[in-house]
Amino acid sequence: MTDLLYLASQSPRRRQLLDQIGVRHELLLPGADEDAEGLEAVQPGEPPEAYCARVTAAKLDAALARR
């Protein structure tokens, strides 16, 4: 397999699963100036769908900036 997946997650289990199925991946970890935990904090009254969309978009933007 020649494709490469960029992973903007620090989950060891996610990496392990990708390794098990043979998916090449590269981690795009947050920089020292990024507040990864703050990014994932649920906003008051935020529905799950809005949370997922917001966090996914923010992680994508940050990962693209690192690339």
C-alpha positions as CSV (number, residue, x, y, z in Angstrom):
1,M,0.0,0.0,0.0
2,T,1.5,3.3,-1.0
3,D,-1.0,5.7,0.5
4,L,-0.2,7.6,3.6
5,L,-2.7,8.7,6.2
6,Y,-2.0,11.8,8.3
7,L,-3.2,11.3,11.8
8,A,-4.0,14.4,13.9
9,S,-4.7,12.2,17.0
10,Q,-2.5,11.3,19.9
11,S,-4.5,8.1,20.6
12,P,-2.1,5.2,20.9
13,R,-4.9,2.8,20.3
14,R,-5.7,4.5,17.0
15,R,-2.1,4.1,15.9
16,Q,-2.1,0.5,17.0
17,L,-5.2,-0.3,15.0
18,L,-3.7,1.3,11.9
19,D,-0.5,-0.7,12.3
20,Q,-2.5,-3.9,12.7
21,I,-4.3,-3.4,9.4
22,G,-1.2,-2.2,7.6
23,V,-2.1,1.4,7.0
24,R,0.9,3.7,6.8
25,H,0.5,6.8,8.8
26,E,2.3,9.9,10.0
27,L,1.5,11.8,13.2
28,L,0.8,15.5,13.0
29,L,1.1,16.3,16.6
30,P,0.3,19.7,18.1
31,G,3.0,22.2,18.4
32,A,4.2,23.6,21.7
33,D,2.2,26.8,21.1
34,E,-1.1,24.8,20.5
35,D,-3.5,24.1,23.3
36,A,-4.8,20.7,22.2
37,E,-6.7,20.0,25.4
38,G,-8.3,23.4,25.3
39,L,-9.4,22.8,21.7
40,E,-11.3,19.7,22.7
41,A,-13.1,21.3,25.6
42,V,-16.8,21.1,25.2
43,Q,-18.4,24.6,25.0
44,P,-21.4,25.2,27.3
45,G,-24.6,24.0,25.7
46,E,-22.7,22.6,22.7
47,P,-24.5,19.7,21.1
48,P,-22.4,16.6,20.1
49,E,-22.8,17.2,16.4
50,A,-21.5,20.8,16.7
51,Y,-18.7,19.7,19.0
52,C,-17.5,17.1,16.5
53,A,-17.7,19.5,13.6
54,R,-15.8,22.2,15.5
55,V,-13.0,20.0,16.8
56,T,-12.6,18.2,13.5
57,A,-12.3,21.4,11.6
58,A,-9.8,22.9,14.1
59,K,-7.7,19.8,14.1
60,L,-7.7,19.7,10.3
61,D,-6.7,23.4,10.1
62,A,-3.9,22.9,12.6
63,A,-2.6,19.7,10.9
64,L,-2.6,21.4,7.5
65,A,-0.6,24.3,8.9
66,R,2.0,21.9,10.3
67,R,2.4,20.2,6.9
